Amino acid sequence: MESGINSIEACGAEARYFERLSQGVFEIQRCCECSRHIFFPRVLCPHCGSESTDWVQPSGRGEVYSFSIVRRKPEAGGDYNVVLVDLEEGVRVMSRIANLDGAEVRIGQRVQARVDMLEGKGVLVFDAVEDGHA
């Protein structure tokens, strides 16, 4: 069994999402019928059922909706945070805040998305930013 990030084979819209991340580009879908943004990638718009979607680059600006701290021994990589972020485009994504320790993460905190490379693959992460500067 392969270890590491994205070890499960993706297909369809999900494969496109991960391919673009590995090229350093964060994109989400937008429905061509109702104009609402969509995340996680899928074939049909969950809002109106349309099969017609486009890929767009979101602002990447968002706010921490919720978070958790995963506790690990230092030899296993140490603790890390897992966050749910509400993007300005109206979708919620799960990731981590790369530039903060777990004790510094706060609900309502402003963040900015970026693509980081891990084991040769693109990974969506966030950086905490000062209020008003996301």
C-alpha positions as CSV (number, residue, x, y, z in Angstrom):
1,M,0.0,0.0,0.0
2,E,1.4,3.4,-1.0
3,S,1.8,5.8,1.9
4,G,1.5,9.6,1.8
5,I,-0.7,12.3,0.5
6,N,-3.4,11.6,-2.2
7,S,-2.5,7.9,-2.2
8,I,-6.1,7.0,-3.3
9,E,-6.6,7.2,-7.0
10,A,-8.9,10.1,-7.9
11,C,-11.0,10.3,-11.0
12,G,-13.3,12.8,-12.9
13,A,-13.6,16.2,-11.4
14,E,-11.7,15.2,-8.3
15,A,-8.7,14.1,-10.5
16,R,-8.8,17.5,-12.2
17,Y,-8.7,19.3,-8.8
18,F,-5.7,17.3,-7.6
19,E,-3.9,17.7,-10.9
20,R,-4.2,21.4,-10.8
21,L,-3.1,21.5,-7.2
22,S,0.0,19.6,-8.2
23,Q,0.6,22.3,-10.8
24,G,0.4,24.9,-8.0
25,V,-3.1,26.1,-8.8
26,F,-6.1,26.1,-6.4
27,E,-9.4,26.0,-8.3
28,I,-13.0,25.3,-7.4
29,Q,-16.0,24.8,-9.5
30,R,-18.8,27.3,-10.3
31,C,-22.1,26.3,-11.7
32,C,-22.9,27.7,-15.1
33,E,-26.6,27.7,-14.4
34,C,-27.0,29.0,-10.8
35,S,-23.6,30.7,-10.5
36,R,-22.9,29.2,-7.1
37,H,-19.5,27.9,-6.2
38,I,-19.0,24.2,-5.5
39,F,-16.6,22.3,-3.3
40,F,-15.7,19.3,-3.1
41,P,-15.4,18.7,-6.9
42,R,-18.3,16.8,-8.4
43,V,-20.2,16.0,-11.6
44,L,-23.5,17.7,-10.7
45,C,-24.2,21.1,-9.0
46,P,-25.5,20.3,-5.5
47,H,-27.5,23.5,-5.6
48,C,-29.5,23.1,-8.8
49,G,-28.5,19.7,-10.3
50,S,-26.9,21.2,-13.4
51,E,-24.1,19.2,-15.1
52,S,-22.6,22.4,-16.5
53,T,-19.7,23.7,-14.4
54,D,-16.6,25.8,-14.9
55,W,-13.3,25.9,-13.0
56,V,-12.4,29.2,-11.4
57,Q,-9.6,30.4,-9.1
58,P,-11.1,31.6,-5.8
59,S,-9.8,34.6,-3.9
60,G,-8.4,32.1,-1.3
61,R,-9.5,34.5,1.4
62,G,-11.5,32.9,4.2
63,E,-12.3,32.6,7.9
64,V,-11.8,29.7,10.3
65,Y,-15.2,28.1,11.0
66,S,-13.9,25.3,13.3
67,F,-10.6,23.5,14.1
68,S,-9.1,20.6,16.0
69,I,-5.6,19.8,17.1
70,V,-4.2,16.4,16.4
71,R,-1.8,15.3,19.1
72,R,1.2,13.2,18.1
73,K,4.5,12.3,19.6
74,P,7.4,14.5,18.5
75,E,9.1,11.5,16.8
76,A,5.8,11.0,14.7
77,G,5.9,14.6,13.5
78,G,4.4,16.5,16.4
79,D,1.0,18.1,16.8
80,Y,-0.8,19.7,13.9
81,N,-4.1,21.6,13.3
82,V,-7.0,20.7,11.1
83,V,-9.3,23.6,10.2
84,L,-12.6,24.1,8.4
85,V,-12.4,27.3,6.5
86,D,-15.3,29.2,5.0
87,L,-14.1,30.8,1.8
88,E,-15.5,34.2,0.6
89,E,-17.0,32.3,-2.4
90,G,-19.4,30.4,0.0
91,V,-17.8,27.0,0.2
92,R,-16.2,25.3,3.2
93,V,-12.9,23.4,2.8
94,M,-10.8,21.3,5.2
95,S,-7.1,21.9,5.5
96,R,-4.6,23.2,8.0
97,I,-3.0,26.6,9.0
98,A,0.7,26.2,8.1
99,N,2.1,29.3,9.8
100,L,0.6,28.7,13.3
101,D,1.0,26.3,16.1
102,G,-2.3,24.7,17.3
103,A,-2.6,26.8,20.4
104,E,-2.7,30.0,18.2
105,V,-5.6,28.9,15.9
106,R,-8.9,30.8,16.6
107,I,-12.4,30.5,15.3
108,G,-13.1,33.5,13.1
109,Q,-9.4,34.0,12.3
110,R,-8.8,35.4,8.8
111,V,-6.7,33.1,6.5
112,Q,-5.4,33.0,3.0
113,A,-5.1,29.9,0.8
114,R,-1.9,28.8,-0.9
115,V,-0.7,25.6,-2.5
116,D,2.2,23.8,-0.8
117,M,4.2,20.9,-2.3
118,L,4.4,17.7,-0.2
119,E,5.9,14.5,-1.4
120,G,5.8,15.9,-4.9
121,K,2.1,16.7,-4.8
122,G,0.1,19.9,-4.4
123,V,-1.6,20.4,-1.0
124,L,-4.0,23.2,-0.1
125,V,-2.9,25.0,3.1
126,F,-3.8,28.3,4.7
127,D,-1.8,31.0,6.3
128,A,-3.2,33.2,9.1
129,V,-3.3,36.8,8.1
130,E,-4.0,40.0,10.0
131,D,-7.6,41.1,10.0
132,G,-8.5,43.0,6.9
133,H,-5.4,41.8,5.1
134,A,-6.5,38.4,3.8
